[in-house]
Amino acid sequence: MLPESRRLVQLTIKSGDNSMKVMDMLLAKKGAQDRKDWLENKGDLANV
């Protein structure tokens, strides 16, 4: 990533929802195919 375009954002995770499972899937070293499938199917749902 270019240092000029990087930004730091605060992530707030609510307990009791699916956030931890999704974050684990997105950041895990293994499971690249699961991550690819998820991004292809739900990647456009991000609210940033």
PQR file with spaces between the fields and no chain letter, atoms N, CA, C, O and H, PARSE charges and radii, in Angstrom:
ATOM       1  N    MET     1       0.833   -1.185    0.000 -0.4000 1.5000
ATOM       2  CA   MET     1       0.000    0.000    0.000 -0.0000 2.0000
ATOM       3  C    MET     1       0.875    1.244    0.000  0.5500 1.7000
ATOM       4  O    MET     1       1.930    1.291    0.633 -0.5500 1.4000
ATOM       5  N    LEU     2       0.420    2.218   -0.706 -0.4000 1.5000
ATOM       6  CA   LEU     2       1.140    3.482   -0.742 -0.0000 2.0000
ATOM       7  C    LEU     2       0.942    4.231    0.569  0.5500 1.7000
ATOM       8  O    LEU     2      -0.194    4.378    1.020 -0.5500 1.4000
ATOM       9  H    LEU     2      -0.437    2.180   -1.221  0.4000 1.0000
ATOM      10  N    PRO     3       2.008    4.705    1.188 -0.5600 1.5000
ATOM      11  CA   PRO     3       1.870    5.457    2.441  0.2800 2.0000
ATOM      12  C    PRO     3       0.962    6.677    2.295  0.5500 1.7000
ATOM      13  O    PRO     3       0.281    7.056    3.248 -0.5500 1.4000
ATOM      14  N    GLU     4       0.945    7.291    1.117 -0.4000 1.5000
ATOM      15  CA   GLU     4       0.115    8.483    0.914 -0.0000 2.0000
ATOM      16  C    GLU     4      -1.383    8.164    0.936  0.5500 1.7000
ATOM      17  O    GLU     4      -2.198    9.032    1.249 -0.5500 1.4000
ATOM      18  H    GLU     4       1.498    6.983    0.343  0.4000 1.0000
ATOM      19  N    SER     5      -1.742    6.927    0.604 -0.4000 1.5000
ATOM      20  CA   SER     5      -3.164    6.588    0.523 -0.0000 2.0000
ATOM      21  C    SER     5      -3.647    5.730    1.689  0.5500 1.7000
ATOM      22  O    SER     5      -4.837    5.429    1.781 -0.5500 1.4000
ATOM      23  H    SER     5      -1.079    6.222    0.350  0.4000 1.0000
ATOM      24  N    ARG     6      -2.736    5.333    2.579 -0.4000 1.5000
ATOM      25  CA   ARG     6      -3.154    4.518    3.730 -0.0000 2.0000
ATOM      26  C    ARG     6      -3.894    5.372    4.739  0.5500 1.7000
ATOM      27  O    ARG     6      -3.631    6.567    4.876 -0.5500 1.4000
ATOM      28  H    ARG     6      -1.769    5.578    2.503  0.4000 1.0000
ATOM      29  N    ARG     7      -4.825    4.744    5.446 -0.4000 1.5000
ATOM      30  CA   ARG     7      -5.502    5.444    6.533 -0.0000 2.0000
ATOM      31  C    ARG     7      -5.815    4.456    7.635  0.5500 1.7000
ATOM      32  O    ARG     7      -6.022    3.269    7.382 -0.5500 1.4000
ATOM      33  H    ARG     7      -5.039    3.773    5.335  0.4000 1.0000
ATOM      34  N    LEU     8      -5.848    4.942    8.832 -0.4000 1.5000
ATOM      35  CA   LEU     8      -6.132    4.135   10.002 -0.0000 2.0000
ATOM      36  C    LEU     8      -7.568    4.403   10.423  0.5500 1.7000
ATOM      37  O    LEU     8      -7.957    5.552   10.631 -0.5500 1.4000
ATOM      38  H    LEU     8      -5.680    5.906    9.037  0.4000 1.0000
ATOM      39  N    VAL     9      -8.345    3.353   10.545 -0.4000 1.5000
ATOM      40  CA   VAL     9      -9.731    3.498   10.980 -0.0000 2.0000
ATOM      41  C    VAL     9      -9.950    2.633   12.209  0.5500 1.7000
ATOM      42  O    VAL     9      -9.312    1.592   12.367 -0.5500 1.4000
ATOM      43  H    VAL     9      -8.029    2.420   10.375  0.4000 1.0000
ATOM      44  N    GLN    10     -10.847    3.063   13.071 -0.4000 1.5000
ATOM      45  CA   GLN    10     -11.162    2.299   14.271 -0.0000 2.0000
ATOM      46  C    GLN    10     -12.278    1.317   13.952  0.5500 1.7000
ATOM      47  O    GLN    10     -13.293    1.677   13.355 -0.5500 1.4000
ATOM      48  H    GLN    10     -11.365    3.908   12.943  0.4000 1.0000
ATOM      49  N    LEU    11     -12.075    0.083   14.356 -0.4000 1.5000
ATOM      50  CA   LEU    11     -13.054   -0.966   14.125 -0.0000 2.0000
ATOM      51  C    LEU    11     -13.763   -1.268   15.432  0.5500 1.7000
ATOM      52  O    LEU    11     -13.114   -1.560   16.437 -0.5500 1.4000
ATOM      53  H    LEU    11     -11.251   -0.209   14.842  0.4000 1.0000
ATOM      54  N    THR    12     -15.073   -1.201   15.429 -0.4000 1.5000
ATOM      55  CA   THR    12     -15.871   -1.524   16.605 -0.0000 2.0000
ATOM      56  C    THR    12     -16.655   -2.794   16.313  0.5500 1.7000
ATOM      57  O    THR    12     -17.389   -2.871   15.329 -0.5500 1.4000
ATOM      58  H    THR    12     -15.599   -0.963   14.613  0.4000 1.0000
ATOM      59  N    ILE    13     -16.492   -3.783   17.174 -0.4000 1.5000
ATOM      60  CA   ILE    13     -17.177   -5.065   16.996 -0.0000 2.0000
ATOM      61  C    ILE    13     -18.193   -5.231   18.110  0.5500 1.7000
ATOM      62  O    ILE    13     -17.854   -5.140   19.290 -0.5500 1.4000
ATOM      63  H    ILE    13     -15.895   -3.720   17.974  0.4000 1.0000
ATOM      64  N    LYS    14     -19.435   -5.473   17.732 -0.4000 1.5000
ATOM      65  CA   LYS    14     -20.502   -5.693   18.706 -0.0000 2.0000
ATOM      66  C    LYS    14     -20.504   -7.156   19.124  0.5500 1.7000
ATOM      67  O    LYS    14     -20.348   -8.050   18.292 -0.5500 1.4000
ATOM      68  H    LYS    14     -19.710   -5.547   16.773  0.4000 1.0000
ATOM      69  N    SER    15     -20.680   -7.388   20.397 -0.4000 1.5000
ATOM      70  CA   SER    15     -20.738   -8.781   20.854 -0.0000 2.0000
ATOM      71  C    SER    15     -22.088   -9.382   20.475  0.5500 1.7000
ATOM      72  O    SER    15     -23.105   -8.691   20.419 -0.5500 1.4000
ATOM      73  H    SER    15     -20.807   -6.662   21.072  0.4000 1.0000
ATOM      74  N    GLY    16     -22.068  -10.680   20.220 -0.4000 1.5000
ATOM      75  CA   GLY    16     -23.310  -11.369   19.907 -0.0000 2.0000
ATOM      76  C    GLY    16     -23.644  -11.429   18.428  0.5500 1.7000
ATOM      77  O    GLY    16     -24.640  -12.045   18.049 -0.5500 1.4000
ATOM      78  H    GLY    16     -21.242  -11.242   20.266  0.4000 1.0000
ATOM      79  N    ASP    17     -22.838  -10.806   17.589 -0.4000 1.5000
ATOM      80  CA   ASP    17     -23.115  -10.935   16.162 -0.0000 2.0000
ATOM      81  C    ASP    17     -22.012  -11.756   15.501  0.5500 1.7000
ATOM      82  O    ASP    17     -21.191  -12.357   16.194 -0.5500 1.4000
ATOM      83  H    ASP    17     -22.029  -10.305   17.897  0.4000 1.0000
ATOM      84  N    ASN    18     -21.985  -11.788   14.218 -0.4000 1.5000
ATOM      85  CA   ASN    18     -21.091  -12.651   13.450 -0.0000 2.0000
ATOM      86  C    ASN    18     -19.741  -11.984   13.148  0.5500 1.7000
ATOM      87  O    ASN    18     -18.940  -12.538   12.395 -0.5500 1.4000
ATOM      88  H    ASN    18     -22.652  -11.300   13.655  0.4000 1.0000
ATOM      89  N    SER    19     -19.483  -10.821   13.714 -0.4000 1.5000
ATOM      90  CA   SER    19     -18.302  -10.027   13.361 -0.0000 2.0000
ATOM      91  C    SER    19     -16.986  -10.749   13.593  0.5500 1.7000
ATOM      92  O    SER    19     -16.111  -10.714   12.728 -0.5500 1.4000
ATOM      93  H    SER    19     -20.133  -10.370   14.325  0.4000 1.0000
ATOM      94  N    MET    20     -16.823  -11.397   14.729 -0.4000 1.5000
ATOM      95  CA   MET    20     -15.559  -12.069   15.037 -0.0000 2.0000
ATOM      96  C    MET    20     -15.284  -13.198   14.049  0.5500 1.7000
ATOM      97  O    MET    20     -14.145  -13.391   13.624 -0.5500 1.4000
ATOM      98  H    MET    20     -17.534  -11.425   15.431  0.4000 1.0000
ATOM      99  N    LYS    21     -16.318  -13.938   13.686 -0.4000 1.5000
ATOM     100  CA   LYS    21     -16.152  -15.036   12.730 -0.0000 2.0000
ATOM     101  C    LYS    21     -15.726  -14.498   11.363  0.5500 1.7000
ATOM     102  O    LYS    21     -14.841  -15.062   10.720 -0.5500 1.4000
ATOM     103  H    LYS    21     -17.243  -13.781   14.032  0.4000 1.0000
ATOM     104  N    VAL    22     -16.348  -13.421   10.927 -0.4000 1.5000
ATOM     105  CA   VAL    22     -16.016  -12.824    9.633 -0.0000 2.0000
ATOM     106  C    VAL    22     -14.603  -12.245    9.662  0.5500 1.7000
ATOM     107  O    VAL    22     -13.842  -12.442    8.715 -0.5500 1.4000
ATOM     108  H    VAL    22     -17.067  -12.963   11.449  0.4000 1.0000
ATOM     109  N    MET    23     -14.241  -11.539   10.728 -0.4000 1.5000
ATOM     110  CA   MET    23     -12.899  -10.964   10.826 -0.0000 2.0000
ATOM     111  C    MET    23     -11.841  -12.056   10.842  0.5500 1.7000
ATOM     112  O    MET    23     -10.791  -11.909   10.216 -0.5500 1.4000
ATOM     113  H    MET    23     -14.859  -11.379   11.498  0.4000 1.0000
ATOM     114  N    ASP    24     -12.100  -13.134   11.541 -0.4000 1.5000
ATOM     115  CA   ASP    24     -11.162  -14.251   11.573 -0.0000 2.0000
ATOM     116  C    ASP    24     -10.978  -14.832   10.173  0.5500 1.7000
ATOM     117  O    ASP    24      -9.858  -15.143    9.767 -0.5500 1.4000
ATOM     118  H    ASP    24     -12.952  -13.254   12.050  0.4000 1.0000
ATOM     119  N    MET    25     -12.072  -14.977    9.442 -0.4000 1.5000
ATOM     120  CA   MET    25     -11.997  -15.511    8.089 -0.0000 2.0000
ATOM     121  C    MET    25     -11.217  -14.561    7.169  0.5500 1.7000
ATOM     122  O    MET    25     -10.434  -15.017    6.336 -0.5500 1.4000
ATOM     123  H    MET    25     -12.982  -14.725    9.772  0.4000 1.0000
ATOM     124  N    LEU    26     -11.422  -13.261    7.312 -0.4000 1.5000
ATOM     125  CA   LEU    26     -10.759  -12.293    6.446 -0.0000 2.0000
ATOM     126  C    LEU    26      -9.272  -12.133    6.751  0.5500 1.7000
ATOM     127  O    LEU    26      -8.483  -11.854    5.848 -0.5500 1.4000
ATOM     128  H    LEU    26     -12.058  -12.890    7.989  0.4000 1.0000
ATOM     129  N    LEU    27      -8.881  -12.307    8.016 -0.4000 1.5000
ATOM     130  CA   LEU    27      -7.500  -12.039    8.409 -0.0000 2.0000
ATOM     131  C    LEU    27      -6.661  -13.286    8.635  0.5500 1.7000
ATOM     132  O    LEU    27      -5.453  -13.179    8.847 -0.5500 1.4000
ATOM     133  H    LEU    27      -9.521  -12.534    8.749  0.4000 1.0000
ATOM     134  N    ALA    28      -7.268  -14.462    8.594 -0.4000 1.5000
ATOM     135  CA   ALA    28      -6.531  -15.700    8.860 -0.0000 2.0000
ATOM     136  C    ALA    28      -5.512  -15.981    7.759  0.5500 1.7000
ATOM     137  O    ALA    28      -5.725  -15.639    6.596 -0.5500 1.4000
ATOM     138  H    ALA    28      -8.249  -14.549    8.422  0.4000 1.0000
ATOM     139  N    LYS    29      -4.405  -16.610    8.144 -0.4000 1.5000
ATOM     140  CA   LYS    29      -3.379  -16.961    7.159 -0.0000 2.0000
ATOM     141  C    LYS    29      -3.852  -18.091    6.256  0.5500 1.7000
ATOM     142  O    LYS    29      -3.477  -18.151    5.086 -0.5500 1.4000
ATOM     143  H    LYS    29      -4.232  -16.888    9.089  0.4000 1.0000
ATOM     144  N    LYS    30      -4.664  -18.975    6.790 -0.4000 1.5000
ATOM     145  CA   LYS    30      -5.201  -20.081    5.988 -0.0000 2.0000
ATOM     146  C    LYS    30      -6.619  -19.732    5.543  0.5500 1.7000
ATOM     147  O    LYS    30      -7.212  -18.773    6.039 -0.5500 1.4000
ATOM     148  H    LYS    30      -4.968  -18.926    7.741  0.4000 1.0000
ATOM     149  N    GLY    31      -7.148  -20.493    4.629 -0.4000 1.5000
ATOM     150  CA   GLY    31      -8.530  -20.276    4.191 -0.0000 2.0000
ATOM     151  C    GLY    31      -8.657  -19.268    3.069  0.5500 1.7000
ATOM     152  O    GLY    31      -9.657  -18.556    2.990 -0.5500 1.4000
ATOM     153  H    GLY    31      -6.667  -21.272    4.227  0.4000 1.0000
ATOM     154  N    ALA    32      -7.663  -19.195    2.199 -0.4000 1.5000
ATOM     155  CA   ALA    32      -7.702  -18.219    1.107 -0.0000 2.0000
ATOM     156  C    ALA    32      -8.909  -18.435    0.194  0.5500 1.7000
ATOM     157  O    ALA    32      -9.509  -17.467   -0.273 -0.5500 1.4000
ATOM     158  H    ALA    32      -6.850  -19.774    2.263  0.4000 1.0000
ATOM     159  N    GLN    33      -9.266  -19.681   -0.061 -0.4000 1.5000
ATOM     160  CA   GLN    33     -10.406  -19.950   -0.943 -0.0000 2.0000
ATOM     161  C    GLN    33     -11.708  -19.488   -0.300  0.5500 1.7000
ATOM     162  O    GLN    33     -12.572  -18.942   -0.986 -0.5500 1.4000
ATOM     163  H    GLN    33      -8.778  -20.467    0.318  0.4000 1.0000
ATOM     164  N    ASP    34     -11.864  -19.700    1.012 -0.4000 1.5000
ATOM     165  CA   ASP    34     -13.053  -19.211    1.719 -0.0000 2.0000
ATOM     166  C    ASP    34     -13.137  -17.693    1.629  0.5500 1.7000
ATOM     167  O    ASP    34     -14.210  -17.138    1.391 -0.5500 1.4000
ATOM     168  H    ASP    34     -11.162  -20.144    1.570  0.4000 1.0000
ATOM     169  N    ARG    35     -12.008  -17.026    1.818 -0.4000 1.5000
ATOM     170  CA   ARG    35     -11.950  -15.565    1.744 -0.0000 2.0000
ATOM     171  C    ARG    35     -12.303  -15.086    0.334  0.5500 1.7000
ATOM     172  O    ARG    35     -13.062  -14.130    0.174 -0.5500 1.4000
ATOM     173  H    ARG    35     -11.137  -17.477    2.012  0.4000 1.0000
ATOM     174  N    LYS    36     -11.759  -15.742   -0.677 -0.4000 1.5000
ATOM     175  CA   LYS    36     -12.041  -15.373   -2.071 -0.0000 2.0000
ATOM     176  C    LYS    36     -13.525  -15.538   -2.382  0.5500 1.7000
ATOM     177  O    LYS    36     -14.139  -14.654   -2.979 -0.5500 1.4000
ATOM     178  H    LYS    36     -11.142  -16.518   -0.548  0.4000 1.0000
ATOM     179  N    ASP    37     -14.101  -16.667   -1.978 -0.4000 1.5000
ATOM     180  CA   ASP    37     -15.528  -16.911   -2.213 -0.0000 2.0000
ATOM     181  C    ASP    37     -16.380  -15.855   -1.526  0.5500 1.7000
ATOM     182  O    ASP    37     -17.330  -15.338   -2.114 -0.5500 1.4000
ATOM     183  H    ASP    37     -13.602  -17.385   -1.493  0.4000 1.0000
ATOM     184  N    TRP    38     -16.038  -15.535   -0.274 -0.4000 1.5000
ATOM     185  CA   TRP    38     -16.802  -14.546    0.486 -0.0000 2.0000
ATOM     186  C    TRP    38     -16.724  -13.179   -0.187  0.5500 1.7000
ATOM     187  O    TRP    38     -17.739  -12.498   -0.338 -0.5500 1.4000
ATOM     188  H    TRP    38     -15.266  -15.955    0.203  0.4000 1.0000
ATOM     189  N    LEU    39     -15.512  -12.778   -0.593 -0.4000 1.5000
ATOM     190  CA   LEU    39     -15.348  -11.475   -1.239 -0.0000 2.0000
ATOM     191  C    LEU    39     -16.096  -11.399   -2.564  0.5500 1.7000
ATOM     192  O    LEU    39     -16.654  -10.354   -2.898 -0.5500 1.4000
ATOM     193  H    LEU    39     -14.688  -13.331   -0.470  0.4000 1.0000
ATOM     194  N    GLU    40     -16.114  -12.490   -3.321 -0.4000 1.5000
ATOM     195  CA   GLU    40     -16.846  -12.498   -4.587 -0.0000 2.0000
ATOM     196  C    GLU    40     -18.347  -12.375   -4.361  0.5500 1.7000
ATOM     197  O    GLU    40     -19.037  -11.717   -5.140 -0.5500 1.4000
ATOM     198  H    GLU    40     -15.661  -13.339   -3.050  0.4000 1.0000
ATOM     199  N    ASN    41     -18.862  -13.001   -3.305 -0.4000 1.5000
ATOM     200  CA   ASN    41     -20.301  -13.008   -3.053 -0.0000 2.0000
ATOM     201  C    ASN    41     -20.786  -11.818   -2.240  0.5500 1.7000
ATOM     202  O    ASN    41     -21.904  -11.350   -2.453 -0.5500 1.4000
ATOM     203  H    ASN    41     -18.302  -13.536   -2.672  0.4000 1.0000
ATOM     204  N    LYS    42     -19.972  -11.313   -1.310 -0.4000 1.5000
ATOM     205  CA   LYS    42     -20.451  -10.288   -0.381 -0.0000 2.0000
ATOM     206  C    LYS    42     -19.552   -9.065   -0.305  0.5500 1.7000
ATOM     207  O    LYS    42     -19.793   -8.178    0.513 -0.5500 1.4000
ATOM     208  H    LYS    42     -19.063  -11.693   -1.136  0.4000 1.0000
ATOM     209  N    GLY    43     -18.537   -9.000   -1.129 -0.4000 1.5000
ATOM     210  CA   GLY    43     -17.592   -7.892   -1.067 -0.0000 2.0000
ATOM     211  C    GLY    43     -18.200   -6.529   -1.338  0.5500 1.7000
ATOM     212  O    GLY    43     -17.670   -5.517   -0.881 -0.5500 1.4000
ATOM     213  H    GLY    43     -18.341   -9.721   -1.793  0.4000 1.0000
ATOM     214  N    ASP    44     -19.291   -6.484   -2.066 -0.4000 1.5000
ATOM     215  CA   ASP    44     -19.924   -5.205   -2.392 -0.0000 2.0000
ATOM     216  C    ASP    44     -20.872   -4.709   -1.303  0.5500 1.7000
ATOM     217  O    ASP    44     -21.493   -3.659   -1.463 -0.5500 1.4000
ATOM     218  H    ASP    44     -19.722   -7.307   -2.438  0.4000 1.0000
ATOM     219  N    LEU    45     -20.992   -5.446   -0.202 -0.4000 1.5000
ATOM     220  CA   LEU    45     -21.906   -5.063    0.874 -0.0000 2.0000
ATOM     221  C    LEU    45     -21.250   -4.178    1.930  0.5500 1.7000
ATOM     222  O    LEU    45     -21.906   -3.779    2.892 -0.5500 1.4000
ATOM     223  H    LEU    45     -20.487   -6.299   -0.072  0.4000 1.0000
ATOM     224  N    ALA    46     -19.969   -3.869    1.764 -0.4000 1.5000
ATOM     225  CA   ALA    46     -19.240   -3.073    2.761 -0.0000 2.0000
ATOM     226  C    ALA    46     -19.852   -1.686    2.894  0.5500 1.7000
ATOM     227  O    ALA    46     -20.238   -1.062    1.906 -0.5500 1.4000
ATOM     228  H    ALA    46     -19.437   -4.194    0.982  0.4000 1.0000
ATOM     229  N    ASN    47     -19.931   -1.221    4.130 -0.4000 1.5000
ATOM     230  CA   ASN    47     -20.438    0.110    4.426 -0.0000 2.0000
ATOM     231  C    ASN    47     -19.307    0.880    5.102  0.5500 1.7000
ATOM     232  O    ASN    47     -19.126    0.794    6.317 -0.5500 1.4000
ATOM     233  H    ASN    47     -19.617   -1.729    4.933  0.4000 1.0000
ATOM     234  N    VAL    48     -18.550    1.633    4.304 -0.4000 1.5000
ATOM     235  CA   VAL    48     -17.394    2.369    4.831 -0.0000 2.0000
ATOM     236  C    VAL    48     -17.634    3.849    4.799  0.5500 1.7000
ATOM     237  O    VAL    48     -16.768    4.624    5.204 -0.5500 1.4000
ATOM     238  H    VAL    48     -18.697    1.703    3.318  0.4000 1.0000
